Amino acid sequence: MAWTAAQWRRLRRARAATMVVFFFLALMLAAWAPRIPQVKDALALGDGELGLALLGAPVGAIVTLWGAGVLVSRLGSVPVIRFSLVAYATFGLVIIAATGPLSLFAALALLSSASCALDLSANAQAAAVEHRFGRRIMMMVHAAWTAGALVGAGLGAVAAAIELPLSIQFSVLGALTVTGALPLTGWMLRGDGSRESASSDSVAFEAVVSEPVAFEVATTVPATAATAATAVTAVTAVTARALLPFAPLSVIAFASFLGEGAAADWSAVYLTDVTGASAGVAGIGYVAFMACMLVVRLVGDRAVETFGVRRVVRPLAFTAAGMFGLALVSGATRAGTALGIIGFAVLGAGLACVIPAAFSAAARAASFVGLPAGAVIAVVSSVGYAGWLTGPALIGGLAELVGLHGAMWSVVAFTCAIALFAGRLTGPTRSSWISGEPGASAPSGRPGPPGPQSSAEVP
């Protein structure tokens, strides 16, 4: 069926609101990273104390993800986005009150818990918008996150250079986050698993956007307390049920987050210690990684729709593994620094589409087997964040045994694993538009969602 201009406008607004949330999510987080050395000096922390304090962020993330998945499954993504957005903008100020490693650990755990609740709920909203849109949008949405990370890192670096008080930085960025993103949550879709009915521009649009189609039926909140308790039990049971059917997606998320964490934490160290690059040049590696990730994500949705997710992710991952391997081989040679920067750049391109595709596949698989999409995304996200947590530490441990040069080969191995499992990113499908694979068909008795009948109708 053809949709009206008002209906398409509502969907585009929902997509734009979700992208703004992702932008500010990354902006505040990335702006904090350049200030870590100053906080270390201000609190007189040693390297070991700082390392333990920084563990607060991933610990807070992993602890929060599952609870956030339950909340999204029960309430829908919009209420969780609104609450976590305000909490995220506020908890940054808690870091200012830190007086030692334990209080800094707690402050970072609080900030990370809010950011991960916001991340998960925003991904659930993006999955719902993608479902309605009739075409992939997840990579474009995550491109907004990458753009926010680049801007935030730049702002944080400037703030550190001029020694701007951390209280002013968090206050300004927090105020921008709330005023810039919170009002736009009114544009988001409300029929993504909550008991709330969506407001719409017309009765016809309400029937299209808010009706409980297959994607939403699995996450609708029961009316009574007894059935609500049953629903929570069912959501909790997703962990066990997800171990097998969603294990490949979890492996892919783990490998991708490990690669991203390695680039963030070890790119400058590798370029300095192994290739002999100066401190200024070494910083280019991560910038190149993020810039190439942004470029690929901007075109990723269209590429996946045209060629299929497997034919996009697998070649990119193999190319990234090969190029990064070549950079490692040339490590200490004259071309080592240049090839190292290129290697990190190509690695960013190779990983760009992985996490968005994994979250899309998780949402599709959840709908297909009748499980809450938010809870399944939480499972995949939890394993992914475990990769972010353990990846840099794994590389550090290996570096003690075989040297940093040898330890970085683990990134090549995990990137190859992404390529090998890329076929699972298609997942079970209800229609060709959501699978991204040309010629895919919907399973019997499960019609695809309403949407435009031809690409000419897509605005």
N, C-alpha and C positions, 0 to 999 in steps of 0.2 A: 504494500500500500504506500501511496505517496503521502508524505507528511506536509503540514502547512508551514508557512514561513515562521509563524509563532512557535511552533513545536521545535523547529530547527534552531531558532534563536535561543530557546530555553536550554537545549542541549549544549550549544556553543558556550553559553554563559556558565553552565555547570563545569564544562571542561576548563574554561578560563579561570574560574574560582579555584579549582583543584590545582592548576598550575601555579597560581599565586601562592597557595598554601605551601606547595613544595619549594617554591623559590625562597620564601622566608624561613622555612625549616632549615634549609641548607645555609642561608645567609648568616644566621646567628651562630650556628655550629662552627662554620668555617672561620668566622671572625674571631672565635675564641682561640683557635689553635696557635696563631702567631703570638698570643699573649702568655702562653705557658712558660716560656723562659723567665719573664718578668715576675710571674707568680711564684715560680721556684725560688728566685732570688729574694723576693719579699718575705717569703715564709722560711727562708734559710733551709731548704730541703736538699738532701743529697740525692744522687741519681736513683738509688734504691728506694728511698722514701717517695720520690716523685713517681716512680714506676708503679708502686703500690697504690698511690693516690689516684693515678690515672685509670687504674682498673675499676674504679667506681663507675665510670661511664658504661663499659660493656656489661658489667654486672647488673647495673640498673636497667639496662636495655633488655637483657635476657629475662630478668625477673618480671618485668612489666609486660612483655609481649603477650604472654598467654592470657593474663587478666584482661588486657586490652582486646584480645580476640573474642573473649566471652562477652565483653560489653558491647562490641560492635555487633555481634550476633544477636544480642538481646535488644539493644536500643537503636541500632542503625548507626551508620558512620557519622552523620552530621552532629548529633549531640556530643559524641566523643571528640570530634574535631574541635568543636567550640570550647569544650572544657580544657582539653589538652593544649590548645593554642594559647589560652590565657595563662595556664600553668607554665608552659614553656617560656613565654615572654617574661614571667615573673621570677622563675627559679634561677635565672641567670644571676640575679642580684644576690642569691644565697652564697655564691662563690666568694663574694666580697667579704663575707663574714668569716671565711675560713681562717683558722689560726694555726693549723698544723696538718699533717698528712691525713689523720682520721677525719677531721672536719671537712677537708677538701674532698676526700673519698665520698663522704655522705652528700656533699653539695653536688658533686658531679653525678652521683647516682640519681639524685632527685631530678637534675636537669635532663639526664639521659632518659629517665623513665617517662618524663613528659614528651620528650622528642620522639621516643619510640611509639608511644601511644598515638601521637600525631601522625607519625610515619605510617603506622599500620592502618589507622582509620582513613587516612588520605588515599592509601593504596586501595582500600575497599571501595571508596567512593569512585576512584578512577576506574576500577573494574566494572562498577555498575554503569558508569557513563559510557565506557567502551561497549558494554553489552547493548545499551540503547542506541548508540551511534550507528551500529552496523558496520563498523570498520575499526581497525586498531588505532588507539590513541596513546597507549601506555608509554611508548618510547618518547613521544613528544612531551608528555607530562613529566617524565623523568629527566628530559632535557632541561626543563625549568629548574629542577633540583641542581643539575650540574652548573647551570648558569648562576644560580644563587651561591653555589660553593665557590665559583671563581670570583664573583663580586665580593663575597664575604672575606675570602682570603686576602684580597687586595685591600679592603677596608681595614681588616685586622692588622695587616702589615704596616699600613700608614699610621694607624693608631699607636702601634708599638713604636714606630720611628719617632713620633712626636711626643711619646710618653703620655698619651691621653689616659686619664684615670679610668680604670676598669669599670668603676661605677657609672661613669658617664656613657661609656660604650654600651654597656648592657641596658642602661635606661633608655638611651636613644633607639637602639635596635629593637628593644622590647616594645617600645611605644609604636615604632613603625610597623612591627609585626602585627600588633593588635589592630591598629587603625587601618592598616593596609589589607589585611586578610580577613579579619572577623566579620566585617559587614558583608563581604562577598559570599559567606557561607549560606546566605539566604538564597543564592542562585543554585545551590547544590540540589541534587535529587534526594528526595526523602523516602523513596520506596525501595531502599536497598537492604531491607531486613529489619525494619522497625515496625511498631504498631501504629506509627503516625501516618496519617494520610498525607499525600503530597498536595501542596497547593499548585494550581496550574493556571495557565492562561485561558483554557477552555475545557469544557467537559470532554471533548474528543481527545485532547492532549492528556488529560488525566487517565483516560482509558488506555492510552498508549504507554505513558511513562510511569504510571503509578500502579497499574494492575499487577497482581501477584503472579507474574509469569514464573517459569521454571527456576530462574536464577534467584528469585526472591522467596519462593515457597520454602526452600530449605532453611531460611533464616528468619521466618516470621515468628514474632513473639507470641506465646500462648496467652490466653485471656485469664486463666486462673493461676493461683499460686502453686497449686499442685502440679499442673502441667508445666509451669515455668521451671519448677525444680527438676522435672523430668528433662526439660530442654537443656538445662545447665549440665545435667549428667551426660546427656548425649553429646554436648559440645566437648566436655572433658574426655569422652571416649574417643574423640577424633585423634588424639595422640597415638593411641595404639593402632587404630585403623589406618593412620597415615604412615606408619612405619614402612609398610610394603608398597601400597599404590603410589605414595608420594615420595618414596625414597629417592628415585632418580632426580626429581625436581629439587629435593633437599641437597643432594650431592652437588648439583649444578650451582645452587645458591651458595653453598659452602665454598666451592672452588672460586667462584667469581668474587665473593667478598674477601677471600684470602688474597687474591690477586690485587684487589683495590687497596686492602690494608698494607700489603707489601709495598705497593707503589707509594702510598702516603708516608709510611714510616721508614722505608729503607732506600728509596730512590736516591735521595741526596747523599746518604751515607755510602751507597754503592759507588756512585759517580765520583765521590771524593776519595774514598779509600782504595778502590780497585782500579779506576781509570785515571786517577790523579787529577781530576777536575778541581778548579778553584771553588770556593764556597758559593760565589755568585753564579757561576755556570752550573753548579750542581743543582741549584734550585729550579733550573729550567726543565729538568726531567719530569717533575710532577706537574708543572704547568702544561707541558706538552701532553702528558697523559690525560689531564682533565679537558684540555682544549679539543683533542681528537675525540674523546668520549662525547663531548657536547655536539660536535659536528655530525658524528654518526647517528646520535639519537635524534637529531633534527630531521634526518631523512630515513630513519629506521622503520617507522610505521609504513611509509609508502613502499620501501624495499621489501618488507615482509609481505605486504598485500600482493605485491607483484610476483615475487619469486617463492614465497613460502618461508616460514621461520627457520626450518632446517637448512635451507639453501642459503640463508643469510648468516645465521649464527655459526654454522660449522666451518665454512671457508674463512670467516673472520677469525675464529678461534685458532684454526690451524695456522693461518698466516701470522697471527700474533705470537704463537708458540715458536714458529720457525724464525721470525725476525728477532724475537727476544733471545732465542738460543744463539743466533748469529752474533748478537751483541755480547753475550756472555763469552763466546769463543774468542772474540776480539778484545776481551776485557782490558788487558794491560798494554795493548799495542797503541800506536799513534792514533789510530782511528777509533780507539775504544770509547772515548768520551762522546764523539759524534754519534757513533753507532749505538751507544748506550742511551742517549737521548731519543734517538729514533726508535729504539727498542721499546722504551716506555711509552712513546707516542702511539706506536702500533698496538701495544698492549691495551692502551685505553680504548682504541677503536675496536679491538677484538672483544673486549668485555662490555662494550657499551649497551648492546641489545640483550644481554643475558638476563639480568635481574628483572627488567620490565617484562620480558617474555616469560620468565619463570612465574612471576606473579599473575600474569594473564592466564597461563596454563593452570595454575593452582585454582583460580576462580572458576575456570571452565570445568575442571575436573570435579570441584566441589559441587557445582550445579548438577553435573552429570550423575553423580552417585548419591545425591540427596544429602550433602553435608553442608554446614554453614561456611560460606565463603570466607568470612572474617577469621574463623578459627583455623581453616586450612592455610590461609595466608600467614597466620601466626606461626603455624608449624614450620613452614618453609622459611619464614623470616628468622625464627629462632635458630635454626640450623645455620642459616646464612650468617647471622651475627656471631655465632660460635666460630665461624671461619675468620671473621674480622678480629675476634678476640684472640684466637689461638694462632692465627697465621703469622703475625709479626713475631710472636714469642717462639713459634716453631722455627722460623728462619733464624732468629737469634740463637736458639739452642743448637741448630745445625751448624751455624757459623762458628760456634765454639769447637765443634768437632772437625769440620772440613773447611772452615774459612767461609767468609761471606760470599766469595765468588762461587764456590761450590753449592752453598745453601740456596742461592737464587735459582738454581735449576729446579727446585721444587715448584716454582711459579710456572715453569714450562710444563712440568708434569701435570699440574692441576688444570692448566689451560687446555692441554690435550684431552683431559678427562671431560671438560665441557664439550669439546668437539665430538667426542665419542657418544655422549649422552644427549646431544642436541636433538635427536629425533624425538625424545620424550617431551620436548617443548610444544609439540603440536597438541598432545593430549587428546582425550576423547572430545568429539565435536558434535554439535547439534546442527551446524550449517557451515558452509564453506567460508563465510565472511569472518567468523571468529577464529577458525583454525588457521587461517593464513595460508593454507595449502590449496592451490588450484585444483578444482575437481573434487574436493572433499564433499561428502554427503552427510546429511543428518541421520542419526539412528532412527529406526522405525518407531513411530508414535511420539517423537519428540520434535515438534516443529520448531524452526528457527524463530528468532524474535522478529517483530514487525520492523520494517525499515524500507528504505528506498529500493525500488526495483532495478535501478540501473545507476551506474556511477554518475550519469548526467544529472541525477536528482540530488547528489550530495553537494551541499554548498561549499 
